[in-house]
Amino acid sequence: MRAHQIMSRRVIAIRPEASIADAIKVMLSHHISGLPVTDAAGKLVGILCESDFVRRAELATEHTRNRLLTILLGADRAAREFVKENGGKVEQVMTRDPVTVREDTPLAEIADLMERRRLNHVPVTRDDRIVGIITRSDFLSAISGPLTSATGYSEDDNQIRRSVLANMTGMPWQPIGLNASVRKGVVTLRGVVRGENARQAAIVACEKVPGVRGVDDRLQSTWPDPEDDYGGGDFVSLQAEPPTLDDEPL
């Protein structure tokens, strides 16, 4: 298998000049632990992760070193740490030049990379533009197929699952973090949807698949209201200014 077969195509991103407060709000409201950072041209320039907030002045967890150790480590490193621990903008805290993979990168190579570099998120890029993101949970979803024979899932269930995912892929209302499993014709849906209309669309997309006997709706409706929304579609880029309604983010 390759990156494009398991990556999440719906990616929420933020601009480097956005505030840390806005970034945290987005990560919490969308239940994501990694937030790609893109410039005005859509080029990936960094990534913001939960680990970037472990050492922060607001929490009194910033590095405190005596003068001798600071001298040994160097003024440049001390300055970088101070900016990361006290900065108020995404570009001051993010990890620059994140590790990326291509759409055709084999999963074995990605797994080795994530393990060796201790990464939880790997952006998938095409010509420096992000087209997807792979997290450790995506491997969990991918492995469910080969294990179906040991867990009571049938090949019919596998086919139903593939059809369900095909019906939602690329749709503007597709749930973020979509996870669909099927057992004895019953589809269990997990993920985050924009609202009730998006929830119903996901359910209908399942019900129209031949062989579906029912839908176990476990979707979460935690998106902002439309007037507070950052946008829909496959990609959202947040500006430094307060977000406004946008019909078609990337």
Legacy VTK file of the C-alpha trace (Angstrom):
# vtk DataFile Version 3.0
C-alpha trace
ASCII
DATASET POLYDATA
POINTS 250 float
0.000 0.000 0.000
1.010 3.608 -0.530
0.408 6.963 1.120
-2.557 7.994 -1.031
-4.452 4.853 -0.021
-4.639 5.661 3.693
-4.048 9.422 3.989
-6.746 11.808 5.164
-7.593 14.095 2.257
-9.547 16.627 4.282
-6.833 18.764 5.811
-7.261 21.783 8.026
-4.364 24.220 7.797
-3.458 27.587 9.265
-1.393 30.541 8.091
1.977 31.333 9.742
0.875 34.833 10.808
-2.160 33.500 12.698
-2.156 33.761 16.465
-1.388 30.866 18.778
-4.786 31.408 20.394
-6.511 30.832 17.036
-4.410 27.737 16.359
-5.281 26.208 19.722
-8.958 26.955 19.172
-8.896 25.155 15.819
-7.033 22.131 17.166
-9.397 21.723 20.095
-12.615 22.321 18.155
-11.667 19.844 15.415
-10.040 17.260 17.680
-6.739 17.303 15.798
-3.255 17.116 17.271
-1.338 18.293 14.202
-1.995 21.471 12.215
-0.141 22.047 8.921
0.971 25.627 8.256
0.749 27.003 4.699
1.698 30.363 3.230
-0.450 32.602 1.016
0.435 30.498 -2.038
-0.613 27.281 -0.320
2.935 26.017 0.138
3.599 23.932 3.236
6.006 25.855 5.481
5.611 24.139 8.850
3.491 22.084 11.192
2.130 22.817 14.642
1.706 19.873 17.026
0.575 19.311 20.589
4.202 18.769 21.571
4.965 22.369 20.596
2.931 23.535 23.598
4.585 21.382 26.265
7.167 24.068 27.029
5.283 27.355 27.372
5.665 30.395 29.607
1.909 30.416 30.279
2.297 27.033 31.975
5.563 27.891 33.715
7.116 24.904 31.928
9.675 26.844 29.896
13.335 25.853 30.138
15.159 27.300 33.127
18.908 26.875 32.959
21.731 28.387 34.954
24.063 30.838 33.284
26.873 28.334 32.781
24.661 25.794 30.988
23.169 28.568 28.853
26.648 29.613 27.803
27.588 26.020 26.972
24.457 25.506 24.876
24.965 28.792 23.081
23.087 32.049 22.804
21.435 31.042 19.511
19.764 27.977 21.018
18.660 29.959 24.068
17.132 32.572 21.768
15.261 29.929 19.711
13.856 28.349 22.859
12.732 31.720 24.201
10.858 32.518 20.982
9.175 29.095 20.869
8.147 29.221 24.517
6.876 32.799 24.479
5.892 33.522 20.860
2.333 34.551 20.119
2.244 33.693 16.401
2.160 30.306 14.704
5.372 30.976 12.754
7.232 31.534 16.038
6.204 28.202 17.534
5.761 25.807 14.599
8.278 23.233 13.442
9.720 24.508 10.185
10.409 22.365 7.121
8.466 19.340 8.399
9.194 15.851 7.148
6.885 15.030 4.218
6.164 12.124 1.900
4.761 11.811 -1.619
1.436 10.254 -2.559
3.207 7.193 -3.949
5.488 6.647 -0.951
5.178 3.009 0.284
3.634 2.575 3.733
6.634 0.577 4.908
8.829 3.589 4.260
6.396 5.899 6.041
6.156 3.578 9.042
9.932 3.445 9.302
10.130 7.226 9.031
7.501 7.826 11.725
9.111 5.322 14.058
12.670 6.543 13.519
11.814 10.239 13.783
9.105 9.732 16.435
6.505 11.463 14.292
2.765 11.397 14.887
1.875 13.298 11.696
3.357 13.214 8.213
2.027 15.649 5.578
1.630 14.271 2.065
2.676 16.795 -0.571
2.620 17.289 -4.309
4.851 20.075 -5.659
5.256 21.521 -2.135
1.483 21.754 -1.684
-0.201 19.587 0.916
-2.719 17.099 -0.472
-3.223 14.940 2.605
-1.878 13.962 5.990
-1.089 10.612 7.593
-1.378 10.011 11.318
-0.799 6.914 13.382
-4.557 6.326 13.539
-4.655 6.021 9.738
-2.509 2.888 10.052
-5.067 1.487 12.498
-7.866 1.979 9.981
-5.799 0.531 7.147
-4.934 -2.645 9.002
-8.576 -3.433 9.747
-9.071 -4.883 6.246
-6.470 -7.690 6.470
-7.732 -8.603 9.927
-11.400 -8.959 9.012
-11.213 -12.730 8.719
-10.066 -12.917 12.325
-12.675 -10.509 13.680
-15.841 -11.789 12.064
-16.052 -9.391 9.106
-16.911 -10.922 5.726
-15.760 -10.035 2.232
-19.269 -8.656 1.615
-18.721 -6.289 4.550
-15.401 -5.257 3.043
-17.062 -4.458 -0.280
-19.787 -2.462 1.460
-17.149 -0.484 3.339
-15.276 0.308 0.123
-18.496 1.479 -1.515
-19.440 3.616 1.489
-16.060 5.349 1.467
-16.245 5.837 -2.310
-19.648 7.533 -1.956
-18.206 10.104 0.457
-14.699 10.671 -0.888
-14.337 14.180 -2.270
-17.721 15.362 -1.034
-17.641 18.810 0.662
-19.567 17.395 3.617
-17.342 14.341 4.078
-16.657 13.875 7.815
-13.208 14.825 9.045
-11.346 11.782 10.335
-13.919 9.516 8.695
-13.790 5.969 10.008
-16.288 3.491 8.605
-16.539 -0.130 9.648
-19.093 -2.702 8.527
-20.215 -5.870 10.234
-23.056 -8.049 9.017
-24.225 -5.204 6.785
-24.387 -2.608 9.556
-22.193 0.447 8.932
-20.651 2.190 11.938
-19.643 5.778 11.191
-17.168 7.812 13.221
-15.754 11.246 12.539
-16.603 14.931 12.822
-19.319 16.581 10.718
-20.217 20.191 10.087
-23.801 19.864 11.281
-27.075 17.978 10.949
-27.259 18.251 7.150
-23.759 16.805 6.803
-24.704 14.021 9.221
-27.762 13.101 7.181
-25.772 13.214 3.946
-23.264 10.736 5.383
-26.051 8.419 6.512
-27.768 8.548 3.110
-24.436 7.823 1.408
-24.317 4.612 3.446
-27.958 3.634 2.994
-27.752 3.833 -0.805
-25.063 1.121 -0.899
-26.525 -2.296 -1.753
-26.318 -4.687 1.168
-26.408 -2.089 3.932
-28.830 -3.209 6.631
-28.430 -0.271 8.966
-26.254 2.650 10.013
-24.825 3.070 13.513
-24.324 6.834 13.654
-21.445 7.755 15.965
-20.527 10.972 14.184
-19.714 14.043 16.260
-21.224 17.418 15.411
-18.570 19.721 16.792
-18.050 22.072 13.855
-18.683 25.802 14.426
-21.995 27.317 13.372
-22.042 28.500 9.725
-21.545 32.152 10.644
-18.439 31.200 12.654
-17.202 28.568 10.251
-13.727 28.567 8.792
-14.983 27.006 5.584
-15.724 23.607 4.084
-14.403 21.307 1.410
-11.122 19.481 1.423
-8.837 22.170 2.781
-9.184 25.111 5.136
-6.565 27.828 5.465
-6.939 30.216 8.387
-5.778 33.790 8.095
-4.271 35.871 10.880
-7.400 38.059 10.871
-10.636 36.714 12.401
-12.059 34.070 10.039
-15.044 34.787 7.822
-17.456 32.490 6.016
-15.873 30.984 2.933
-17.858 28.741 0.651
-15.005 26.839 -0.913
-11.733 26.531 1.023
-9.168 24.166 -0.426
LINES 1 251
250 0 1 2 3 4 5 6 7 8 9 10 11 12 13 14 15 16 17 18 19 20 21 22 23 24 25 26 27 28 29 30 31 32 33 34 35 36 37 38 39 40 41 42 43 44 45 46 47 48 49 50 51 52 53 54 55 56 57 58 59 60 61 62 63 64 65 66 67 68 69 70 71 72 73 74 75 76 77 78 79 80 81 82 83 84 85 86 87 88 89 90 91 92 93 94 95 96 97 98 99 100 101 102 103 104 105 106 107 108 109 110 111 112 113 114 115 116 117 118 119 120 121 122 123 124 125 126 127 128 129 130 131 132 133 134 135 136 137 138 139 140 141 142 143 144 145 146 147 148 149 150 151 152 153 154 155 156 157 158 159 160 161 162 163 164 165 166 167 168 169 170 171 172 173 174 175 176 177 178 179 180 181 182 183 184 185 186 187 188 189 190 191 192 193 194 195 196 197 198 199 200 201 202 203 204 205 206 207 208 209 210 211 212 213 214 215 216 217 218 219 220 221 222 223 224 225 226 227 228 229 230 231 232 233 234 235 236 237 238 239 240 241 242 243 244 245 246 247 248 249
